[in-house]
Amino acid sequence: MAMQTDVKSKNLTATGASGVGGRVRVKGIYFVPGTTAGSISFRDGSATDVELIKLDAVASATQAQMVLIPGEGVLFQADPYVTLTVVTSVTRSEEHT
């Protein structure tokens, strides 16, 4: 059986990297959409690297959404770079590997 590790969270209210650094497995995403439809993009390290997760956000400034990622989550080799488009905030749960 594999050893369990601590899962941490990081909240962002603007586009950018979290500054945590290193390899990360994103296990879940909680976000608050804006008043019009938008999206959230997670890239592996920078704004121009490979997009590993893309979520569409429905228009609802009062209805938060949560996405649980099955299995071991999505592995990022570098600190995930998150682009928020008409999204108020995003919190991701992550495991540092």
NORPE-V84300 format. One record per residue. N is the residue number from 1. RES is the residue in three letters. SS is DSSP state (hx for helix, st for strand, lp for the rest). PSI is psi in radians with two decimals (NA if undefined). Layout:
[[N;RES;SS;PSI] [N;RES;SS;PSI]]
//
This chain:
[[1;MET;lp;2.38] [2;ALA;lp;2.63] [3;MET;lp;2.39] [4;GLN;lp;2.58] [5;THR;lp;2.83] [6;ASP;lp;2.46] [7;VAL;st;2.27] [8;LYS;st;2.97] [9;SER;st;2.73] [10;LYS;st;2.26] [11;ASN;st;2.37] [12;LEU;st;2.43] [13;THR;lp;0.08] [14;ALA;lp;2.79] [15;THR;lp;2.43] [16;GLY;st;-3.10] [17;ALA;st;2.75] [18;SER;lp;-0.34] [19;GLY;lp;0.14] [20;VAL;lp;-0.75] [21;GLY;lp;2.79] [22;GLY;lp;3.13] [23;ARG;lp;2.45] [24;VAL;st;2.46] [25;ARG;st;2.01] [26;VAL;st;2.16] [27;LYS;st;-0.43] [28;GLY;st;2.75] [29;ILE;st;2.28] [30;TYR;st;2.25] [31;PHE;st;2.72] [32;VAL;st;1.96] [33;PRO;st;2.93] [34;GLY;lp;-2.94] [35;THR;lp;-0.22] [36;THR;lp;2.87] [37;ALA;lp;2.51] [38;GLY;st;-2.76] [39;SER;st;2.87] [40;ILE;st;2.28] [41;SER;st;2.28] [42;PHE;st;2.08] [43;ARG;st;2.72] [44;ASP;st;1.33] [45;GLY;lp;-0.71] [46;SER;lp;3.02] [47;ALA;lp;-0.31] [48;THR;lp;-0.03] [49;ASP;lp;3.14] [50;VAL;lp;2.32] [51;GLU;st;2.11] [52;LEU;st;-0.44] [53;ILE;st;2.37] [54;LYS;st;2.14] [55;LEU;st;2.39] [56;ASP;st;2.47] [57;ALA;st;2.20] [58;VAL;lp;2.79] [59;ALA;lp;1.94] [60;SER;lp;1.71] [61;ALA;lp;-0.12] [62;THR;lp;-0.08] [63;GLN;lp;1.69] [64;ALA;st;2.68] [65;GLN;st;2.60] [66;MET;st;2.36] [67;VAL;st;2.11] [68;LEU;st;2.31] [69;ILE;lp;2.14] [70;PRO;lp;2.95] [71;GLY;lp;-2.32] [72;GLU;lp;0.10] [73;GLY;lp;-2.91] [74;VAL;st;2.17] [75;LEU;st;2.18] [76;PHE;st;2.25] [77;GLN;lp;-0.41] [78;ALA;lp;2.96] [79;ASP;lp;2.14] [80;PRO;st;2.34] [81;TYR;st;2.09] [82;VAL;st;2.25] [83;THR;st;2.07] [84;LEU;st;2.13] [85;THR;st;1.89] [86;VAL;lp;0.79] [87;VAL;st;2.28] [88;THR;st;-0.82] [89;SER;st;2.78] [90;VAL;st;2.40] [91;THR;st;2.23] [92;ARG;st;2.46] [93;SER;st;2.40] [94;GLU;st;2.71] [95;GLU;st;2.20] [96;HIS;st;2.24] [97;THR;lp;NA]]
//
